[in-house]
Amino acid sequence: MEENKIMICGKCNVELEPAKTYFSYLDHSFDTDVLRCPKCGLPFVPEELANERMAQVEMSLEDK
């Protein structure tokens, strides 16, 4: 994602802001900074986060 690109919440029409966001899967959780709407809290999960880190966490948890 480009550093100077502004992302807008499709629901609230306000600029997303970086915020620590907690994710959980199979009773395990992790946090990371992602863009999130300051009004409704909806996070923007970039493709690389979904395809890399979340997929790694998912696979390691399912292997247990």
C-alpha positions, 0 to 999 in steps of 0.5 A, spaced: 500 500 500 502 506 498 504 511 504 501 517 501 494 514 499 488 516 503 483 510 504 476 512 506 471 508 509 465 506 504 460 506 510 462 512 513 465 516 508 471 518 513 478 517 512 481 511 515 486 511 521 492 507 523 490 503 529 492 497 533 487 491 531 486 485 534 484 478 530 482 472 533 481 465 530 480 458 533 481 461 540 487 464 539 488 472 537 494 476 535 494 484 534 497 488 528 496 495 526 491 496 520 487 502 517 481 502 521 475 507 521 475 512 527 467 512 526 465 505 526 471 501 527 471 497 521 478 495 519 481 495 512 485 488 512 490 489 506 491 483 501 498 482 503 496 481 511 490 476 509 495 472 504 501 472 509 500 473 516 493 471 517 494 465 513 500 463 517 497 463 523 491 459 521 495 454 518 499 453 524 493 453 529 490 448 524 496 443 525 495 443 532 
